[in-house]
Amino acid sequence: MREPLSEPAPAKVNLALHVVGRREDGFHLLHTLCVFTELADLVTATPARRDRLTLSGPFGADLPNGRSNLVLRALEKYRARFPDHLPEGIEIHLEKHLPVAAGLGGGSADAAAVLRILARMSQTPPADAELFALAATLGADVPMCLLSRPCEVGGIGEEITPLPDFPQMHLVLVNPLEEVSTPDVFRKLSKKHNPPMPDMPDPLERAALLSLWLADTRNDLEEPATELVPAIGTIIAAIATTPGCVTARMSGSGATCFGLYGSAAAAHQAAHDLRETFAGYWVAATPLLDA
């Protein structure tokens, strides 16, 4: 097979993120609701003489194209685990549309997309359980990005419960184009043992139910991230005033903030208004991926 294969790498958004503990090895325990968007990076792989990574897109220049890139590490780990499954060389092209170090799981999503492509390329595709186990060795967010569907996540990211129902919603994402170091945010977090999220409605298929549930949740990393990037607080306040906004919050460890909307029209109007308010910031409107 010589034809290129492509996979989207959807942005991950934490609608709620509770830090509920810390293990002895230093890893934090989380309880989070993750959703994924139609807005995505694009990963394309083609059989080649040797393994190689090329980059393009609005944020391609912000990434290394060597072994420090998680995309190449995903390829290396897949080859080590399944040495006879792949062509001798693979050229991977990453079209980077998501800002880097933005709380959107971009690097993890890219690595997960690579794993999905390699499984498609393989003469004998691995079982799902094997692929998820391999994803976990690349980082806590990679298994949930491998799924790329609404899910409740616990532990350090390994406890994933897909949600069979989820309302059709739209997001506006705003990033001040300031990278945020996740370790720095966790170091500034004063309380590391917080209450978990409340029980989720079952089924969770109406926007009104989601809105009521989100009112009793939070992102525990929002306050320490705002100390590092004060613009986060300003962005959230501006998003919250846009018509139709259900929830305004920060995603992940920041600095991307989001507004949640019930219609595409409301989301696109909010994005238009926020671009005028925050000239020079990255602003995007996107639907959520279905459950």
N, C-alpha and C positions, 0 to 999 in steps of 0.2 A: 504494500500500500504506500503510494507516494503522495497522495493528495493531502493537503493540509487539513487539520481538524481544529475547530475553534470551540471555545467555551466562554461564556460570560463569567465574570467574577463580581457578583452583586455586592453592593455596599451593605454592611451590617449596621443596624441601628439598634441601640439598647433603649427601648421605650421606658424601661425601669431597670435600675441596677442597684441592688442592695449588697453591701459588703457585710457578711455575716460572721466572719471569723478569720483567723490566720493560723496556718499549720506551723508545726515546729520547723519545717524546712524553709519557712518564709513566704510560701505561696498563700495568697489570700483566697478565702472561700467566698463565692459570689452566689447570689440568687437573682437571676435577670430574665427579662422577657426580651427576646431578640426577634427582630423582623428584618427582611431583606428587600431591596428595592430593584426596580427595573433599571435604574441607573447603575452602571457597572463598568469595570475594566473589561478588556477583551484579550484573551490569551489564545494564540494560534500556534500549533506545533506541526512541524514538517520533518519527515525522515531526512537525514543529512549524513555527511561523512563524519561529523563530530558534533558533540554537544555544544550549543552556543545560545546565548541570550541576546536579543536585540530589543530596543525600547523606542517607543514613540508616544505621541499623545501629549496633552497639555501639561502633564506632570511627569513625563518620562525622564526629563533631564534631572529630576530630583532624586533619582534612584541609581544605585550602582548596578553595573551589569556583570559583576564578577560573583564569586562564590558567597559573598556576604548577602546576596539577594536570595530571599526565601524561595523564589521560584526555582533557582538552580539547586538549592538544597533539597527541594521536593523531588526533583528529577534524580539527584544522586541517591537519595534514600529509597526511592522506588526501584532503581536499578540494583541496589544492594539487596533489597528484599526479594525482588523477582528478576534475577539476572538474565533469564532466558526469554523474557517476554517481549523485549523491545528491539527496534532497529539499532544498528551499531551506533548511530548518532542521531540526535534530534535537535533541530533548531527551533527555539521557542521565541515567539515575538509577543511582547507585552505592550498593549496599547493602553496607556495609563490615563484614565479620566478622573480618578478620585485623588484628592489631595493626600499627601503623605503625612503620617503621624497625626491623624485627624480624628481618631476615635471612631472610624468607620470600618475597621478590620481589613483595610485594603490589602496589606501584605499577606494576611492569612487567607483572604478571599482569592488572591492570585495563586497562592500555593495550592489551595483546594481545587481551583479550576485546572491546574496542571495535573493533579492526581486524577481528576475525572477524565481528562484527555488521555492520559497514559493508560488508564483502564480500558478505554475505547480502542487504543492502539494495540493493546496486548493480544497475543495469539490466544492466551487463556486468561480472560479477565479475572482478577481476584474477587473473592467473595466480599460482600459489603462490610462484614465484620473485620476482615483483614485490612481493607482500605481505611476504615475509621481508626483502627489501631495504629496504622502507619501515620495517619493525619495527626493523631495525638502526640507523636514524637516530634512534630514540627512546631507545636505551640498550642496553647490552651484554646485559642479561637478557631483553629483550623478544622476540627471536627464539625462544629456548628456551621462553619462556612461551607464545608463539604455538603451538608444538608441543604443550606440556603432556603429554608422555609421557616415560617413562624414557629418558635420553639421556646419552651421554658428550660432554663439551663441552671444547674447547680454545681457544687463542688468547685474545682478550679476550671471547669469547662467540660468535664467528661460526662456529667449527668445531663443528658439531652432528652427532653420529652417533646416530640413534635406535636403541634396543636392541629387537630383535624379540622377545626373551624376557625375562621378569622374574618372579621369584617373587611370589605373592600375600602381601603383608606388611601390617602395621599399624603406625601411629606414635602415640606420645604426644608432644605438643608442650607445652612449658612456657616461658612468658615472664614475667620479673619486672616487666613494664610499665615498663621503663626503655628509652628510645630510644637507639640506638647509631648514631653517625655513621660511615658506612663510610670516608670519607677519614681520620678520626681513627684508625681501626683500622689502615689501611694505613700511616699515618705511624709508628705504634708497632711495625710489623713489622720486626724486625731483619734477618732473612734473606729476601731477595727472589728468590733463585735456588736453589730446592729441587728434589729429585728428583720426577719425575712419578709418577702412580699406576702400580701394576703392571698388566700386561696383564690384561684382564678375561676371565673364563671364557666360553667359547663352546660351547654355549649357556649362558646364565645363567638357569636356570629353577628351581633348587632353593635353598631358604632356607639350607641348610647350606653350599653353595658361596659364596653371598653373604656369609655370616658369616665364613668363612675368609678371603675376599678382603678384607673390610673390616678385618680384624685387621692387615693390612699397609698400611693407609692412615691418613689423619689429616685434620684441618682446620688448616691453617697459621695461620689467623686467630684460632683459639681462644685462644691465649696472650695476644696483644695485646688482644683484646676483654675478656678476664677482668681485665686490668690496669685497664681503664676501668670495668667492671661486675663486681666481685668475686663477686656472687651467681651468676654463670655457673658457676663452679667448684663451688659448693655444690649447684646444681641438677643438674649432670651426675653428681656423686657419688651423689645421692639416686636419680636415675633408674636408675643402674647396679645398684643393690641390689634393684630390683623384680623379682619372679619372672618368668622368661621373656624378660627383656631381652637381645637379641642384641648391640646396640651402643648406647652412650650418647655423645652428642657435641653440639657446637654446630652450627647451620646457618648457612651464609653468613657474614656479618660480625657476627652476633648481634643481639639477645641471646637469641633463641629457641634452646632446646636440645631434643633429641629422644631418645626411646628407640625402638628398632626391635623389633617383636615378630612372632612367627609366627602368632598367633591373635587374633581380635577379643576373646575373653574375657580373655586376658592383658593386652591393651592397655587395656581398659575398667577392669579391676581396678587396674592401675597408675595410671591417671588418677584413679580414686577415692581411692587412697591418697595420691597426690601433692597432690591438692586439700586434704587434711587437713594435710599437711606444710607446704604453701606457701599458706596462706590469704591471699587478696588477689591472688595471681598468676593469670595466664591459663593454663588447662590444658585441653587438648582431645585426644580420641582420634579417629583417623580412618584409614580404609583408604587404601592407595595406589591411584591410578588405574592401570588395566591398561596394558601395553605396546601 
